[in-house]
Amino acid sequence: MKSAPTPRIIRPVNYLAYGANDLLGAGAMAVLSGWILYFYTTFCGLSAVQATSIFAVARVIDAVASPTIGYLSDNFCATRLGRRFGRRRFFLLLCIPLVASFALLWLSGRSYGYYLGTYVFFEIVYALELIPYETLAAEMSDDYKVKARFAGSRILFGQFSAILAGILPGRIVAYFGSDSAETFLYLGIFFACLFMLVVALVYFFTWEREAGSTQRSETGPVSPGVFAVLKGLYTQMGSTLHIRAFRLHLGMYLGGYISQDIFNAAFTYFIVFALGASLVTASNMLGAMAVVQLISVAAFIQLCLRIHPAPSYRIAVALFSAGVVGFLLLYVFAPAQLQWWLLAPVIAAGLGRGGLNYIPWSLYNYMADVDEIVTGRRREGIFAGVMTFARKAAQAVAVMTVGLVLNWSGFAPSASKQSTGAIAAIVAVLGLGTIALLVLGALVSRRFTLNEFTHGILLEEVRRFRSGCATEAPAGNRAVVEALSGVRYELLWGKSREKQ
C-alpha cells in the first residue's frame, strides 16, 4: 500500500488566503440578501412577485448546477486540465475573470429578462468557484484544530465583508442621495473587483491532497454517457444524506442561516417603514451588527474548542433571539433617540449571528471524514455541492417568502410610506420567521455529537480500516463511530454498498 505523503506546512499566508475567499462567499450573500430585493422593487420597477420569481428560476437551475459542479470536481482529475491545474483549483482559475459579472446585477432601468439572466449567470459562477473552494480545508489537513482555524479565518473574513456590505451602501447613499440607483452600481463594481482579487489569492496559496493517497478508491473518471453521469450524480447526492452527522449538520446550518436570510431580507424594510428611520440608518445598523459579528466569531472559535460546537451553537441561538426580541420591543414602544436604543439589539443579534456563521462551517470541514469511514472514499466535492445548493436554495426561499408576504400584505413598490397591513407583515416576518428557524436549529443541535474528542476516535478508526487491521475495535470506539455515521460498524468502509 502506498504510504501517505508528509503533510505540507500550513503557514499564516495559507490561512489568510483561504479565509479571504469568504469575502466572496459571505460577501456576495450579504449584499444579495440585504439589498437585492430592495433594489429590484425600488429602482428597477419590478413587483415583489417578479423579483422573487427571479430567485425561484435561479434555484431550479441551481438544483442541477451546484451538485453537478461538485460531482465534476471530485472526478476532474481524470481530465488533462484537471491533472495540470488540479481537480479543484482549475475551477478557481476559471472564475477569476467571471466573478466580475457581479457588477452587472446592479444596473437600473433594464428589463425583467436582463435581471433574470444576470442573476442566474452570477449564481452559476458563484457555485463554480465556491464548491471546489469549500473542499480545500479538508484537502489540506486532517487535523481537527487546523480545520477549526481554517474555518475561523474564513468566517472572520466573511464578517469583514458583511461590514462592507452593511456600511458601504450608507456611505454611497450619503454621497449620491437615497433616490439614486448609482449607489448600488458602485457597490457592485467595488465588490466585483474585490472578488477577482481574493479568488486569485486562493488559487496561488492553497493546494489539494495527492489523489488516491489516503483513501480506498476514487470515484473514478466521469462517465461519457450523460444519463450515466446524472444517475451517478444524484445517487451520490442522496448518499450524503445517509450520513447521520451530515443530516444533523444540515439542520443546524439551515436553521442558523435561513433565520439570518429572513432577518436580512426584512431588516431594511423594518428600519425604514416600521421604525420610520432612514436608509442610511439601516445601513449603519447592518454595519454595526457586522462589526459585532467579527468580534463574536473570534470568541466562538475559542468557545467551540472549550465546550464543543453543539452547546456553543445554542448559546448563539439564544443571543440572536434576544436581539430579535429587542427589535420588536423598539417597534412596540417607539422610544425617543431611536438610534441609540437600536444599539442594544444590534449588539445581541451580532453576537449570536457571529457564532451561527462560524459553527456550521467549522463543522462542515469534518463531514468528509465521517463519510470516508462509511464509503472508504474522499468525496469533498459532492458534499460541497449539496451544501452550496442547500445554502442558495435556503436563501432564495427566505427572500422569496419575504417578497410574497409583502406582496400579499399590500406592499407598494417605490412608495415612501406603506399601509398598516404591510408594516404588520414586515414585523411578523422579521420576528416570528427568524425565531422559528432558530428554534429548529437549536432542537437539531441537541442530537449532534461531533467534537474534538469524537473526531479523534473517528480518525483512529479510519486509520484502522486503511491499514486493514483485523483486530476488533474497542466498544467505545464502535459506539462513537456508529453515532456519527448512522451505520452499523460491520457495514462501514464501503460494505453497505457491497450489500446493496
C-alpha positions as CSV (number, residue, x, y, z in Angstrom):
1,M,0.0,0.0,0.0
2,K,1.3,3.5,-0.9
3,S,2.3,5.4,2.2
4,A,0.7,8.7,2.9
5,P,2.7,11.8,1.9
6,T,4.3,14.0,4.5
7,P,1.8,16.8,5.3
8,R,2.8,20.2,4.0
9,I,3.4,23.0,6.4
10,I,0.5,25.4,6.7
11,R,1.7,29.0,7.2
12,P,-0.2,32.1,8.1
13,V,-0.4,33.2,4.4
14,N,-2.3,29.9,3.7
15,Y,-4.8,30.6,6.4
16,L,-5.2,34.2,5.2
17,A,-5.6,33.3,1.6
18,Y,-8.1,30.5,2.3
19,G,-10.1,32.7,4.6
20,A,-10.1,35.7,2.2
21,N,-12.3,33.7,-0.2
22,D,-15.3,34.4,2.1
23,L,-15.1,38.0,1.0
24,L,-16.8,36.4,-2.0
25,G,-18.6,33.5,-0.3
26,A,-20.3,35.5,2.5
27,G,-19.8,38.9,1.0
28,A,-22.0,38.2,-2.1
29,M,-24.6,36.5,0.1
30,A,-24.6,39.5,2.5
31,V,-25.1,42.0,-0.3
32,L,-27.7,40.0,-2.1
33,S,-29.8,39.0,0.9
34,G,-29.6,42.5,2.4
35,W,-30.1,44.7,-0.7
36,I,-31.1,42.9,-3.9
37,L,-34.9,42.7,-3.2
38,Y,-34.9,46.3,-2.1
39,F,-33.0,47.3,-5.3
40,Y,-35.3,45.4,-7.6
41,T,-38.5,46.8,-6.1
42,T,-37.3,50.3,-5.6
43,F,-35.1,51.2,-8.6
44,C,-35.9,48.6,-11.2
45,G,-39.7,48.8,-11.4
46,L,-40.2,45.1,-10.5
47,S,-43.1,44.0,-8.4
48,A,-42.3,41.8,-5.4
49,V,-43.7,38.8,-7.3
50,Q,-41.4,39.5,-10.3
51,A,-38.4,40.0,-8.1
52,T,-39.0,36.7,-6.2
53,S,-39.6,34.8,-9.3
54,I,-36.0,35.5,-10.3
55,F,-34.8,33.7,-7.3
56,A,-37.2,30.8,-8.0
57,V,-35.9,30.3,-11.5
58,A,-32.3,30.5,-10.3
59,R,-32.9,27.8,-7.7
60,V,-34.4,25.4,-10.3
61,I,-31.3,25.8,-12.4
62,D,-29.0,25.6,-9.4
63,A,-30.7,22.3,-8.3
64,V,-28.8,20.8,-11.3
65,A,-25.8,23.1,-11.5
66,S,-24.4,23.0,-7.9
67,P,-24.3,19.2,-7.3
68,T,-23.1,18.7,-10.9
69,I,-20.1,21.0,-10.2
70,G,-19.3,19.1,-7.0
71,Y,-19.5,15.8,-8.8
72,L,-17.3,17.1,-11.6
73,S,-14.7,18.5,-9.2
74,D,-14.4,15.1,-7.5
75,N,-13.7,13.5,-10.8
76,F,-12.0,16.2,-12.8
77,C,-8.6,14.7,-12.1
78,A,-9.4,12.2,-14.9
79,T,-9.0,15.1,-17.5
80,R,-5.9,16.7,-18.8
81,L,-6.9,20.1,-17.4
82,G,-7.5,18.5,-14.0
83,R,-4.1,16.8,-13.9
84,R,-2.4,20.1,-14.9
85,F,-4.2,22.6,-12.7
86,G,-5.8,20.4,-10.1
87,R,-9.3,19.0,-9.9
88,R,-10.4,21.8,-7.6
89,R,-8.1,24.7,-8.4
90,F,-8.9,24.6,-12.2
91,F,-12.3,26.0,-11.4
92,L,-10.8,28.8,-9.2
93,L,-8.6,29.8,-12.1
94,L,-11.6,29.9,-14.5
95,C,-13.6,32.1,-12.2
96,I,-11.1,34.9,-11.6
97,P,-12.5,36.9,-14.6
98,L,-16.1,35.6,-14.3
99,V,-16.8,36.9,-10.9
100,A,-16.7,40.4,-12.3
101,S,-20.3,39.7,-13.5
102,F,-21.5,40.7,-10.0
103,A,-21.4,44.3,-11.1
104,L,-23.9,43.6,-13.9
105,L,-26.7,42.9,-11.3
106,W,-26.9,46.5,-10.2
107,L,-27.8,48.4,-13.4
108,S,-31.2,50.0,-13.1
109,G,-33.8,50.6,-15.8
110,R,-33.4,47.2,-17.6
111,S,-36.0,44.6,-18.4
112,Y,-37.1,41.6,-16.3
113,G,-35.2,39.3,-18.7
114,Y,-32.0,41.2,-18.1
115,Y,-32.3,40.9,-14.3
116,L,-33.2,37.2,-14.6
117,G,-30.2,36.5,-16.9
118,T,-27.6,38.4,-14.9
119,Y,-28.7,36.9,-11.6
120,V,-28.7,33.3,-12.9
121,F,-25.3,33.8,-14.6
122,F,-23.7,35.1,-11.4
123,E,-25.3,32.3,-9.3
124,I,-23.7,29.7,-11.6
125,V,-20.3,31.4,-11.5
126,Y,-20.6,31.7,-7.7
127,A,-21.2,27.9,-7.4
128,L,-18.4,27.2,-9.9
129,E,-16.0,28.9,-7.6
130,L,-17.3,28.2,-4.2
131,I,-17.9,24.5,-4.4
132,P,-14.3,23.5,-5.3
133,Y,-13.1,26.0,-2.8
134,E,-15.1,24.5,0.1
135,T,-13.2,21.2,-0.3
136,L,-9.8,22.8,0.3
137,A,-9.7,22.8,4.1
138,A,-10.3,19.0,4.1
139,E,-7.9,18.6,1.3
140,M,-5.0,20.5,3.0
141,S,-5.3,18.9,6.5
142,D,-6.9,16.2,8.6
143,D,-6.1,17.9,11.9
144,Y,-9.2,19.0,14.0
145,K,-7.7,22.2,15.2
146,V,-6.1,23.1,11.9
147,K,-9.5,22.8,10.2
148,A,-11.1,24.9,13.0
149,R,-8.5,27.6,12.3
150,F,-9.3,27.4,8.5
151,A,-13.0,27.8,9.3
152,G,-12.2,30.7,11.7
153,S,-10.1,32.5,9.1
154,R,-12.9,32.1,6.6
155,I,-15.7,33.3,8.8
156,L,-13.6,36.3,10.1
157,F,-13.1,37.4,6.5
158,G,-16.8,36.8,5.9
159,Q,-17.7,39.0,8.7
160,F,-15.4,41.7,7.4
161,S,-17.3,41.5,4.1
162,A,-20.6,41.8,5.9
163,I,-19.3,45.0,7.5
164,L,-18.6,46.4,4.0
165,A,-22.0,45.2,2.7
166,G,-23.6,47.0,5.7
167,I,-21.7,50.2,5.9
168,L,-20.7,50.9,2.2
169,P,-24.2,51.5,0.9
170,G,-24.8,54.1,3.6
171,R,-21.7,56.0,2.7
172,I,-22.6,55.9,-1.0
173,V,-26.2,57.0,-0.2
174,A,-24.8,59.9,1.8
175,Y,-22.9,61.0,-1.3
176,F,-25.3,60.3,-4.2
177,G,-28.6,60.6,-2.3
178,S,-31.2,58.0,-1.3
179,D,-33.0,58.2,-4.6
180,S,-30.0,57.3,-6.8
181,A,-29.6,53.8,-8.2
182,E,-25.9,54.6,-8.7
183,T,-25.5,53.8,-5.0
184,F,-25.9,50.1,-5.8
185,L,-24.0,50.2,-9.1
186,Y,-20.9,51.5,-7.4
187,L,-21.4,48.9,-4.6
188,G,-21.5,46.2,-7.3
189,I,-18.4,47.4,-9.0
190,F,-16.4,47.6,-5.7
191,F,-17.3,44.0,-4.7
192,A,-16.7,42.6,-8.2
193,C,-13.1,43.9,-8.1
194,L,-12.7,42.6,-4.6
195,F,-14.0,39.1,-5.7
196,M,-11.5,38.9,-8.5
197,L,-8.6,39.6,-6.2
198,V,-9.5,37.1,-3.5
199,V,-10.1,34.2,-5.9
200,A,-6.6,34.8,-7.3
201,L,-5.1,34.7,-3.8
202,V,-6.9,31.4,-3.1
203,Y,-5.6,29.9,-6.3
204,F,-2.0,30.8,-5.6
205,F,-1.8,29.9,-1.9
206,T,-3.8,26.7,-1.5
207,W,-3.3,23.1,-2.6
208,E,-5.0,19.7,-2.9
209,R,-4.2,16.3,-1.4
210,E,-2.5,13.9,-3.6
211,A,-5.2,11.9,-5.4
212,G,-5.6,8.4,-4.0
213,S,-3.0,8.8,-1.3
214,T,-5.3,8.2,1.7
215,Q,-8.5,6.6,0.5
216,R,-9.7,3.3,-0.5
217,S,-10.7,4.4,-4.0
218,E,-11.5,7.4,-6.0
219,T,-15.0,7.9,-7.6
220,G,-13.5,7.1,-11.0
221,P,-13.5,9.1,-14.2
222,V,-16.6,10.8,-15.4
223,S,-18.7,8.5,-17.5
224,P,-19.1,9.6,-21.1
225,G,-22.8,8.9,-21.0
226,V,-25.0,11.9,-20.0
227,F,-27.6,9.7,-18.3
228,A,-25.0,7.7,-16.5
229,V,-23.4,10.9,-15.2
230,L,-26.7,12.3,-14.0
231,K,-27.6,8.9,-12.3
232,G,-24.2,8.8,-10.6
233,L,-24.5,12.5,-9.6
234,Y,-27.9,12.2,-7.9
235,T,-27.1,8.8,-6.4
236,Q,-24.1,10.4,-4.7
237,M,-26.2,13.4,-3.6
238,G,-28.7,11.2,-2.0
239,S,-26.0,9.1,-0.3
240,T,-24.6,12.2,1.6
241,L,-27.9,12.3,3.5
242,H,-27.3,8.7,4.7
243,I,-24.6,10.2,6.9
244,R,-26.2,11.0,10.2
245,A,-23.7,13.7,11.2
246,F,-24.3,15.4,7.9
247,R,-28.1,15.4,8.2
248,L,-27.9,16.9,11.7
249,H,-25.2,19.4,10.5
250,L,-27.6,20.5,7.6
251,G,-30.4,21.1,10.2
252,M,-28.1,23.3,12.3
253,Y,-26.7,25.0,9.2
254,L,-30.1,25.8,7.7
255,G,-31.6,26.8,11.0
256,G,-28.8,29.3,11.6
257,Y,-28.6,30.6,8.1
258,I,-32.2,30.7,6.9
259,S,-33.0,32.7,10.1
260,Q,-30.4,35.2,9.1
261,D,-31.6,35.3,5.5
262,I,-35.2,36.1,6.6
263,F,-33.9,38.7,9.0
264,N,-31.7,40.3,6.4
265,A,-34.4,40.4,3.8
266,A,-36.9,42.1,6.2
267,F,-34.4,44.3,8.1
268,T,-34.1,47.3,5.7
269,Y,-37.9,47.4,5.3
270,F,-38.3,47.1,9.1
271,I,-36.0,50.0,9.8
272,V,-37.3,52.3,7.1
273,F,-41.1,51.5,7.3
274,A,-41.8,50.0,10.7
275,L,-39.5,52.2,12.7
276,G,-39.6,55.2,10.4
277,A,-35.8,55.6,10.2
278,S,-33.7,56.3,7.1
279,L,-32.0,54.0,4.6
280,V,-28.7,55.4,6.0
281,T,-29.7,54.2,9.5
282,A,-30.5,50.8,8.2
283,S,-27.1,50.6,6.5
284,N,-25.3,51.9,9.7
285,M,-27.1,49.3,11.8
286,L,-26.2,46.4,9.5
287,G,-22.6,47.7,9.5
288,A,-22.5,47.9,13.3
289,M,-24.0,44.4,13.6
290,A,-21.3,43.0,11.3
291,V,-18.6,44.6,13.4
292,V,-20.0,42.8,16.5
293,Q,-20.2,39.6,14.5
294,L,-16.5,39.9,13.7
295,I,-15.7,40.1,17.4
296,S,-18.2,37.2,18.1
297,V,-16.5,34.9,15.6
298,A,-13.2,35.2,17.4
299,A,-14.9,34.4,20.7
300,F,-16.8,31.4,19.3
301,I,-13.6,29.9,17.9
302,Q,-12.3,29.5,21.4
303,L,-15.7,28.6,22.9
304,C,-16.2,25.7,20.5
305,L,-12.8,24.3,21.5
306,R,-13.7,24.6,25.2
307,I,-17.3,23.4,25.4
308,H,-17.7,21.9,21.9
309,P,-19.8,23.1,18.9
310,A,-23.4,22.0,19.8
311,P,-23.6,23.8,23.1
312,S,-21.9,26.8,21.6
313,Y,-24.5,26.8,18.8
314,R,-27.3,27.0,21.3
315,I,-25.7,30.0,23.1
316,A,-25.5,31.7,19.7
317,V,-29.2,31.0,19.1
318,A,-30.1,32.5,22.4
319,L,-28.2,35.7,21.7
320,F,-29.6,36.2,18.2
321,S,-33.2,35.5,19.5
322,A,-32.7,38.1,22.3
323,G,-31.6,40.7,19.6
324,V,-34.7,40.0,17.5
325,V,-37.0,40.4,20.5
326,G,-35.2,43.7,21.3
327,F,-36.0,45.0,17.8
328,L,-39.7,44.0,18.3
329,L,-39.8,45.9,21.6
330,L,-38.5,49.0,19.9
331,Y,-41.3,48.8,17.4
332,V,-43.9,48.4,20.2
333,F,-42.6,51.2,22.5
334,A,-41.1,53.6,19.8
335,P,-38.7,55.3,22.2
336,A,-37.1,58.7,21.5
337,Q,-33.4,58.7,20.5
338,L,-34.1,55.6,18.4
339,Q,-30.6,55.2,17.0
340,W,-29.1,54.8,20.5
341,W,-31.7,52.3,21.6
342,L,-31.1,50.3,18.4
343,L,-27.5,49.5,19.6
344,A,-28.6,47.1,22.3
345,P,-30.5,44.6,20.0
346,V,-27.8,45.2,17.3
347,I,-25.1,44.0,19.7
348,A,-27.1,41.0,21.0
349,A,-28.0,39.9,17.4
350,G,-24.5,40.4,16.2
351,L,-23.0,38.3,19.0
352,G,-25.4,35.5,18.1
353,R,-25.0,35.7,14.3
354,G,-21.2,35.6,14.6
355,G,-21.5,32.2,16.3
356,L,-24.2,30.9,13.9
357,N,-21.9,31.9,10.9
358,Y,-18.8,30.2,12.3
359,I,-20.1,27.0,13.9
360,P,-21.7,25.3,10.8
361,W,-18.8,26.0,8.5
362,S,-16.3,24.8,11.1
363,L,-18.3,21.5,11.4
364,Y,-18.6,21.1,7.6
365,N,-14.8,20.6,7.4
366,Y,-15.2,17.3,9.2
367,M,-18.1,15.8,7.2
368,A,-15.8,14.2,4.6
369,D,-14.0,12.4,7.4
370,V,-17.3,10.8,8.6
371,D,-18.2,10.0,5.0
372,E,-14.8,8.3,4.5
373,I,-15.3,5.8,7.2
374,V,-18.7,4.9,5.7
375,T,-17.7,4.7,2.0
376,G,-13.9,4.4,2.0
377,R,-13.7,7.4,-0.3
378,R,-13.0,11.1,-0.2
379,R,-16.0,13.0,-1.6
380,E,-15.5,16.6,-0.5
381,G,-16.8,17.9,-3.8
382,I,-20.2,16.3,-3.7
383,F,-20.7,17.4,-0.1
384,A,-19.7,20.9,-1.1
385,G,-22.2,20.8,-3.9
386,V,-25.0,19.7,-1.6
387,M,-24.0,22.4,0.9
388,T,-23.9,25.2,-1.7
389,F,-27.2,24.1,-3.2
390,A,-28.8,24.0,0.3
391,R,-27.4,27.4,1.1
392,K,-28.5,29.1,-2.0
393,A,-31.9,27.4,-2.1
394,A,-32.4,28.4,1.5
395,Q,-31.5,32.0,0.8
396,A,-33.8,32.1,-2.2
397,V,-36.7,30.6,-0.3
398,A,-36.2,33.1,2.5
399,V,-36.1,36.1,0.2
400,M,-39.0,34.8,-1.9
401,T,-41.1,34.2,1.2
402,V,-40.4,37.8,2.4
403,G,-41.3,39.1,-1.1
404,L,-44.5,37.1,-1.4
405,V,-45.7,38.0,2.1
406,L,-45.0,41.7,1.3
407,N,-47.0,41.4,-1.9
408,W,-49.9,39.7,-0.1
409,S,-49.9,42.4,2.5
410,G,-50.4,45.2,0.0
411,F,-46.8,46.4,-0.1
412,A,-46.4,49.2,-2.6
413,P,-43.1,49.2,-4.6
414,S,-41.3,52.6,-4.7
415,A,-43.6,54.1,-2.2
416,S,-42.2,56.2,0.6
417,K,-44.8,55.0,3.1
418,Q,-46.6,51.7,3.5
419,S,-50.0,50.6,4.7
420,T,-50.6,49.3,8.3
421,G,-51.1,45.8,6.9
422,A,-47.7,45.9,5.0
423,I,-45.9,47.1,8.1
424,A,-47.5,44.4,10.3
425,A,-46.3,41.8,7.7
426,I,-42.8,43.2,7.9
427,V,-42.7,43.0,11.7
428,A,-44.1,39.4,11.7
429,V,-41.6,38.2,9.1
430,L,-38.6,39.7,11.0
431,G,-39.8,38.4,14.4
432,L,-41.7,35.1,14.0
433,G,-39.9,33.9,10.9
434,T,-36.4,34.5,12.3
435,I,-37.1,32.9,15.7
436,A,-39.0,29.9,14.4
437,L,-35.9,28.9,12.3
438,L,-33.6,29.5,15.3
439,V,-35.6,27.2,17.5
440,L,-35.5,24.5,14.8
441,G,-31.7,24.7,14.6
442,A,-31.4,24.5,18.4
443,L,-33.5,21.4,18.6
444,V,-31.4,19.6,16.0
445,S,-28.2,20.6,17.8
446,R,-29.1,18.6,20.8
447,R,-28.5,15.4,18.9
448,F,-25.2,16.4,17.3
449,T,-22.2,14.6,18.9
450,L,-19.2,15.5,16.7
451,N,-16.4,17.3,18.7
452,E,-12.7,17.2,19.1
453,F,-12.8,14.0,21.2
454,T,-15.2,12.1,19.0
455,H,-13.4,13.3,15.8
456,G,-10.1,11.9,17.2
457,I,-11.8,8.5,17.7
458,L,-13.2,8.7,14.2
459,L,-9.7,9.3,12.6
460,E,-8.3,6.4,14.8
461,E,-10.9,4.1,13.2
462,V,-10.3,5.4,9.7
463,R,-6.6,4.5,10.2
464,R,-7.6,1.0,11.3
465,F,-9.6,0.5,8.2
466,R,-6.9,1.9,5.9
467,S,-4.3,-0.4,7.4
468,G,-6.6,-3.5,7.1
469,C,-6.3,-4.1,10.9
470,A,-8.2,-7.3,11.7
471,T,-8.4,-6.8,15.5
472,E,-11.8,-5.9,16.9
473,A,-12.4,-2.2,17.7
474,P,-12.9,-1.1,21.3
475,A,-16.6,-1.0,22.2
476,G,-16.4,2.8,23.0
477,N,-15.0,3.5,19.5
478,R,-17.7,1.5,17.9
479,A,-20.4,3.4,19.7
480,V,-18.9,6.8,18.7
481,V,-18.4,5.9,15.1
482,E,-21.9,4.5,14.8
483,A,-23.4,7.6,16.4
484,L,-21.6,9.9,13.9
485,S,-22.2,7.8,10.8
486,G,-25.6,6.3,11.5
487,V,-24.3,3.0,10.1
488,R,-23.6,-0.3,11.9
489,Y,-19.9,-0.9,12.4
490,E,-19.9,-4.1,10.3
491,L,-21.2,-2.1,7.3
492,L,-18.6,0.6,7.3
493,W,-15.8,1.2,4.8
494,G,-18.0,0.6,1.8
495,K,-19.6,-2.7,3.0
496,S,-23.0,-1.1,3.0
497,R,-22.7,-0.5,-0.8
498,E,-21.5,-4.0,-1.4
499,K,-24.6,-5.4,0.3
500,Q,-26.9,-3.4,-1.9
